[in-house]
Structure formats: C-alpha cells, structure tokens
Amino acid sequence: MPQPFKEWKVLPHGTLTAIDDNMLTVTGDIPMPVGNLKRRMTVVRLQDGRLVVFSAIALDEDEMRALEDFGVPAFLIVPSDHHRLDAKTWKDRYPAIQVITPRGSREKVEEAVAVDATRADFGDPDVVLLTVPGTHEHEAALEVRRPNGTTLILNDIVGNIRDASGFGGWLLKMMGFAGDEPHVPLPIKMAVIDSKAALAAQLRRWAELPTIKRIVVSHGSVIDEDPRGALRKLAVSLD
C-alpha cells in the first residue's frame, strides 16, 4: 500500500452514487505494483444533516462539492489502519471533523493523523458504529437502518472482488483478495482475525437482522442479493 498522503491527492475514481436514502458511495483505484486495487468510500447522512464518512477517498473538486451539498462532513471513520491513506488530508480540509478508528488500529492511524476517539455516538439511533469482534479490535463497521431496510457497511473482513482480470487480477485471486463470491480474504484471516468463532458469531447475528438489505464492502461490489445467506456462508467458512 502507498504511504498515507500528506497533501490532497486525487487518484482515479468514479462518481458519488446514491445506494439508499441519505447514503452515497463511490469507488476509486489505488495503484499497486501490478494493476490497481479498487476501494470504496461510503457516506451516511445523519438526521441533522451531518455526514459520517467511512474510509475516505480524496475526490476531485466537482465530486467534493457534490458531497458538501449533501451535508456537513462531521465524522471520519478510519475503519482500520490499512485505510488511512487519505485521512490526514481530509482532516486538513475539514479541521472540525472527528477522526474515529477502532482501538486496535489507533496507534498506526495516529502515525498519519490525530485520532479523536475509538467509539462514537452520532446522535442518531439509526446509525451505529461498532468494532467487529474477533479482529484484534482492528476493524470497524456501521449498521445503518432506513425505512426500507438495513445496510451493513464493512471494511476488510469481507471481500467481493469478482471482476479482477489480467495478471493483476490473477495475483489478487492467488493472494485471496478476489474470488467468485463474497469471502473472508485469506490475508485478513491470517493477519487480522484473532478469533474466528467470535467473528462467525457476529456474522450470524447480522444474518438474523430482520431488515438486512445489503452489505457494502471496502473492496468489491455491494452484496445485495441474499445478504442474509451470504453472511451465513461467510460464518460457515470460519467454522
């Protein structure tokens, strides 16, 4: 991964797209030694118009204006110490934004940007931040409830890169980052997960949410076809 940026640096990215009421997402590229790695930022608007930004990406000025028209950036969630690339530059752009990261990631994230907290109360009962069990307290997730369903926003514990091609795509598959279905990437199993049982139990709890509608992941496509079944299969893969 590149080192955290010290100045606003715009890498190739798409356009902000609505995925539900008061929720936007955008994908971009991270240049790697072989090919590019897709990454995703998700933005949730709270009841009072403030924004929760999950895994920030520096966008071009047109897209940043669109984001600012959407709401006021108030919370910057750095969901793990592997997702700090643009954290400092976002904090520089929005000095009042609160930087939040899981406790286990705080030390590494603070090498790039000062961290305000490891937990958050957004003042909105429909948007909940949690630290994912079984991950050495290194992974954050958001549960976002809307009238038409619940969106689960995850980071690296679930990958859904299915369109990897060329040598770079082959390498991602060999490394366990890409595949034919949602999966827990092998490097995450090896480096991040300290209790497969605890993570599997959490995946099953999410699968039991009666209104679960979609799963948004940092790397790969949104999982909106049978998300409950996908979570159960992911849990089984950890048993």
C-alpha positions in Angstrom: 0.0 0.0 0.0 1.2 3.6 -0.6 2.2 5.6 2.4 -0.5 8.0 3.8 -0.8 11.1 1.7 0.3 14.5 3.2 -1.4 16.6 0.6 -4.7 16.3 -1.2 -4.1 13.7 -3.9 -6.8 12.7 -6.3 -6.5 9.2 -7.8 -8.8 7.8 -10.4 -12.4 7.4 -9.1 -16.0 7.3 -10.1 -18.9 9.5 -9.2 -20.9 9.6 -6.0 -23.9 7.4 -6.3 -27.0 7.0 -4.0 -27.4 3.5 -2.7 -30.3 4.3 -0.3 -31.9 7.2 1.5 -29.3 9.6 2.8 -26.4 7.3 1.7 -23.8 7.7 -1.1 -20.9 5.6 -2.2 -18.0 6.0 -4.7 -15.2 3.7 -5.8 -11.7 4.6 -6.8 -8.3 3.0 -7.7 -5.2 2.5 -5.6 -2.1 2.0 -7.9 -0.3 -1.2 -6.9 2.9 -2.7 -8.3 0.8 -4.8 -10.6 -2.5 -3.3 -11.6 -4.9 -1.3 -9.5 -6.9 -2.2 -6.4 -10.5 -1.0 -6.2 -11.5 0.7 -2.9 -14.8 2.3 -1.7 -15.9 5.2 0.3 -19.4 5.3 1.8 -21.1 8.5 3.2 -24.1 8.4 5.5 -26.2 11.5 6.3 -27.5 11.7 9.8 -30.9 13.1 10.8 -29.4 16.5 11.5 -27.6 16.7 8.1 -24.1 15.9 9.4 -22.1 13.3 7.4 -20.3 10.1 8.5 -17.6 9.3 6.1 -16.4 5.7 6.1 -13.0 5.0 4.5 -12.3 8.4 3.0 -11.2 8.9 -0.6 -9.9 12.3 -1.9 -12.2 13.2 -4.8 -12.0 15.9 -7.5 -13.5 19.3 -6.8 -16.8 18.6 -8.6 -17.4 15.5 -6.5 -16.3 17.2 -3.3 -18.8 20.0 -4.0 -21.5 17.4 -4.5 -20.6 15.8 -1.2 -20.6 19.1 0.6 -24.0 19.9 -0.9 -25.2 16.6 0.5 -24.2 17.5 4.1 -21.5 18.6 6.5 -18.6 16.2 7.0 -18.5 15.7 10.7 -17.2 12.2 11.4 -14.3 10.5 9.6 -14.3 6.7 10.2 -10.9 5.2 9.5 -12.1 1.6 9.6 -8.7 0.0 10.1 -5.0 1.0 10.0 -4.9 -0.2 6.4 -7.4 2.6 5.3 -5.6 5.7 6.5 -4.3 6.8 3.0 -6.4 10.0 2.8 -7.2 10.5 6.5 -4.7 13.4 7.1 -5.7 15.3 4.0 -9.4 15.0 4.9 -8.7 16.3 8.4 -6.7 19.2 6.9 -9.6 20.0 4.6 -12.2 19.7 7.4 -10.4 20.7 10.6 -13.6 20.2 12.7 -14.2 16.6 11.6 -13.8 14.0 14.3 -11.4 11.2 13.4 -12.6 7.8 14.8 -10.8 4.4 14.5 -11.0 1.1 16.4 -8.8 0.9 19.5 -6.6 -1.7 18.0 -5.8 0.5 14.9 -5.3 3.7 16.8 -1.5 3.6 17.1 -0.9 3.0 13.4 -3.6 5.5 12.3 -2.0 8.2 14.6 1.2 7.9 12.6 -0.9 9.7 9.9 -3.5 11.8 11.7 -4.5 12.5 15.3 -7.4 10.3 16.4 -10.2 11.8 18.4 -12.0 8.7 19.6 -12.3 4.9 19.3 -16.1 4.9 19.6 -18.9 7.3 18.6 -22.4 8.3 19.4 -23.7 10.1 16.3 -26.8 11.3 18.0 -28.8 9.3 15.5 -30.2 5.9 16.7 -30.4 4.6 13.2 -26.6 4.8 12.6 -24.4 2.7 14.8 -20.6 2.2 14.8 -19.2 -0.9 16.3 -15.8 -2.6 16.5 -16.1 -6.1 14.9 -15.5 -8.9 17.4 -12.6 -11.3 16.6 -10.4 -8.8 14.8 -7.9 -7.7 17.5 -10.2 -4.6 17.7 -8.8 -3.5 14.3 -12.0 -3.4 12.2 -14.9 -1.0 12.3 -18.4 -1.5 10.9 -21.5 0.6 10.5 -25.1 -0.5 10.8 -27.5 1.9 9.0 -31.2 1.5 9.5 -33.6 3.0 6.9 -37.4 2.6 6.5 -36.8 0.2 3.6 -34.1 -1.9 5.2 -30.7 -2.1 7.0 -27.4 -1.5 5.3 -24.3 -3.1 6.8 -21.1 -1.3 6.0 -18.0 -3.4 6.4 -14.3 -2.9 5.7 -11.8 -5.7 5.0 -13.4 -8.7 6.8 -15.5 -9.4 3.7 -14.2 -9.0 0.1 -16.3 -9.2 -3.0 -13.9 -8.5 -5.9 -15.3 -10.6 -8.7 -14.2 -8.7 -11.8 -10.4 -8.9 -11.4 -8.7 -9.6 -14.7 -5.2 -9.7 -16.2 -2.1 -10.6 -14.3 -3.1 -8.2 -11.5 -6.4 -9.9 -11.2 -4.8 -13.3 -11.1 -2.4 -12.1 -8.4 -5.4 -10.8 -6.3 -7.0 -14.2 -6.6 -3.8 -16.1 -5.7 -3.4 -13.8 -2.6 -7.0 -14.5 -1.6 -8.4 -10.9 -2.2 -10.6 -11.8 -5.2 -12.9 -14.7 -5.9 -16.2 -15.8 -7.4 -18.3 -15.0 -4.3 -18.2 -13.0 -1.1 -15.4 -14.3 1.2 -13.2 -13.6 4.1 -9.9 -12.8 2.4 -7.1 -15.2 3.4 -4.6 -12.4 4.4 -7.3 -11.0 6.7 -7.8 -14.4 8.3 -4.1 -14.6 8.9 -3.3 -11.1 10.0 -6.4 -9.5 11.4 -8.7 -12.2 12.9 -7.8 -13.4 16.4 -11.0 -15.4 17.0 -12.8 -17.0 14.1 -15.5 -18.1 16.5 -16.2 -14.5 17.6 -16.3 -13.2 14.1 -18.5 -16.0 12.9 -20.9 -15.4 15.8 -21.1 -11.7 14.8 -21.7 -12.6 11.1 -24.6 -14.8 12.3 -26.0 -12.0 14.4 -26.0 -9.8 11.4 -27.7 -12.5 9.4 -30.5 -12.5 11.9 -31.3 -8.9 11.4 -34.9 -9.0 10.1 -34.4 -5.9 7.8 -30.9 -6.6 6.4 -31.0 -5.4 2.8 -27.4 -5.0 1.6 -23.7 -5.3 2.6 -21.3 -2.6 1.5 -17.6 -3.7 1.5 -14.5 -1.6 1.0 -13.2 -3.8 -1.7 -15.6 -5.2 -4.3 -19.2 -5.0 -5.3 -22.1 -4.3 -3.0 -23.8 -7.5 -1.8 -27.5 -7.0 -2.3 -28.6 -10.4 -3.5 -29.4 -12.6 -0.4 -27.2 -10.8 2.0 -28.5 -12.9 4.8 -27.4 -16.1 3.0 -24.0 -14.6 2.2 -23.4 -13.8 5.9 -24.3 -17.3 6.9 -22.0 -18.8 4.3 -19.2 -16.5 5.5 -19.7 -17.7 9.1 -19.6 -21.3 8.0 -16.3 -20.6 6.2 -14.8 -19.6 9.6 -16.1 -22.7 11.5 
